[in-house]
Amino acid sequence: MPATVVLPEVPRLSDRLVDQIAFPSRDTYKRMAAAFRDTGFETCSDLCAVDYLTHPGRTLPEGVGPERFEVVVNLLSLSKRQRVRIRVQVPESDPLLDSLVDVYPGVDAMEREAYDLVGVVFGGHPDMTRILMPEDWEGHPLRKDYGVGRVPVQFKEAPGPR
């Protein structure tokens, strides 16, 4: 018989689309994901990073301070028919979070995408390199302060200026 798994005590909110939303600190994030896996949440269906630079007024439970970045992880238990969302606040001054690759191997590409497009670094990831943008690309294009239109669009065989 498996040992009883205790989920870390963190602030939570209810939601109509998922069974619960948990808000662990960066220190308890990986332990919480592993505990959910051990209680039957066998699939990580999504992991993404969000930049809230221009939208600081989102709903957070008491005791959770808003940060510029947030990593959102959606877990699924097919056997229980339940969904859980984990939302972790990540500060702009230190955009580092533990990798979940050893807990949910399928997050490999998702964490690389979050790094590539938003700039959140996942510590302990086996290949924290760009996945969509060229290796020499400067910046992270989904950040709200990323300059729009910095790279001129060039079309093949397009006529010059009129």
N, C-alpha and C positions, 0 to 999 in steps of 0.2 A: 504494500500500500504506500503511495507517495506521501511524503511529508507534507504537512499543512503549509501552504504558502501564504505569507502575510504581505499584503500590499502596503507600501509606505503610506503614512498618513500625510495627505496633502490637501490643499483646498480643492473643492469640486463644485461643479455646477450641473444642473440637469439640462437636458436639451431634448427637443422633440425628434431629432434625426438620429441621435445616438443614445445609447443607454446611460452613458455618463461621460463627462468631460473632466479630466484631471489636470491639475496645474502644478506639476512637481518643480522643484528648483533644479538648477543644472546639476547639483550634487546628487540628487535622488532620481534623476531622469532614467538613466540606464538600468538601475535596480528596479524601478517601477515597470519598465518595459519587460524585463526578464520575469518579474512576478506575474504580469498579465499573461505572458507566454506560458508560464508554468501552471496557470489556472485555466488554460484552454483557449486562449486567444492565439491560435496557431498561424495567423496570416497578418502581415503588415501590408495593408492594401495601398497605403500612400504615405509619403513623407515629403514635406515641402517647407520652404522658408518664406516668410512674409516680411516685407518692409513696411512698417507703420509710421514712417517719417511724417507723412502728411495726414495721418488718421490716428492721432494719439488717444482718442476718446472711446476705445473699444470696451466691451463689457468684460470685466475681470472680477473674480471673487475677492472678498475682503482679505487683505494680507498679501496679495500678489501685486507687486508694483509693475507698471508697464515699462517695457524697454522698446528700443527701436525695432529690433528683430524678434520674430517669434518662429519657432519650429513647431509644425503641426504634424502629428503622427496619428494615422487612423488604423486601428487594429480591429480584426474581425475574428469572431469565433463561429465557425460554421456549425459546430456541434451544439452550441448554446443558442445559436441564432441571435447573437448580440454584437453590438459595435461599441467601441470605446475610442475616444479621441484624447490624445495627450497634447497639451499646449505648453511649451517651455519658452520663457522669456529669455532672450539672449541680448546682452548689452552691446551697443555699438563700439564701445571702447575695448571689448574683449570678445569678439564674435566666435567663441570656441565652445563646442559641445561634444560630449563623448559620442563615438560612433556606435551604432547598433548592429554593425555587420556580424559580429559574433553571436548576437541574440536572434536577429532576423537577417539571414544572408541576402535576401532579396532586396534589401535597402541599399546595396552597393551603388547602383546607378542613381538612385534617388538622392543619396547624400552628395554624390559628385555633382549632380545637377544643381542642388541647393548651393553648393560651394561656387560653382561656375557662374550662376546667374545672380546670386544675392551676396555671396561672400562669407557665408557661415562655414567655418572650418570644423570638420569632425575629427577630433583627436582619436588616434588609434585606427583610423581607416587604412586599409592596405594599399590604396592607390588614390590618394587625394589629389587628383589632377583634373584639368578641365575635361568635359565630356561633350559639350556642344560648340563652344567657341574655340577658335584657334589658340594654340598654346601661348603665342605672343600677344594675345589680346590684352589690352589694358582696361582694368575696371570690371565691374559686374553689372551687366545691362538691365537687370530688373530692379536695381536700387532706385529709389525715387529721386535721388540727386544725380543720377547718371545723365550726362548731357545728351539730349535728343538731337538727332540729325548731325552728329559730329562727323560721321563717315558719309561722304557723298555717294549716292547711288549711281552706278554706272551701268548702262545697258549696252549690250553688244550691238554694234553697228548702228547706234543711235546717232542722229545728225547732231552737229554742234549747235551752239546757241544761235538763235534767230535774230 
